[in-house]
Amino acid sequence: MADFKPTFLWLKQKPLCFLAFGFGSGLAPAAPGTFGTLSALPIAFILSLSGITGGWLALICLGLFVWGIQICNHTEKELGIQDYGGIVWDEIVAMLLILAFVPFKWHWWLAAFVVFRLFDAIKPWPIKWFDARVHGGLGIMLDDIIAAFMTLIILHITAWIV
């Protein structure tokens, strides 16, 4: 099944996989993680307009993280492939978490996006350590949450210095 390529039709038949693939954004032929991260931005924007920011958004992210472990486990089993690149629920939840703790301003969101994508792509320590040792849905979710916390640290140190 390693040659299996999910399609939008396949995702429509499997609602949890549809979520894991970021509503289809994980089907992008290149850089699905980037497209998954991008899909978090309109979600955060709508939530912000609805008054869901800060601690409330972080609390929602906690629930989405726990649920994401199950979603990603299920999708891995459906695909028969470990940590498939099109599974982007982790990027969505991590980006929403970052946006819960930065100002609602375009330059903060842009910086958050860029720094998070760098951490997620390069996977410096400790992200790489956890990515190599923790598998399944928890592993998929955990390395991106660690990248989110590292992103927040960098953004807030930078804001403090500047």
Salt bridges, closest charged atoms under 4 A:
GLU78 OE1 - LYS14 NZ 2.92
GLU78 OE2 - HIS74 NE2 3.76
ASP120 OD2 - ARG117 NH1 2.61
ASP120 OD1 - LYS123 NZ 3.21
ASP143 OD2 - LYS123 NZ 2.94
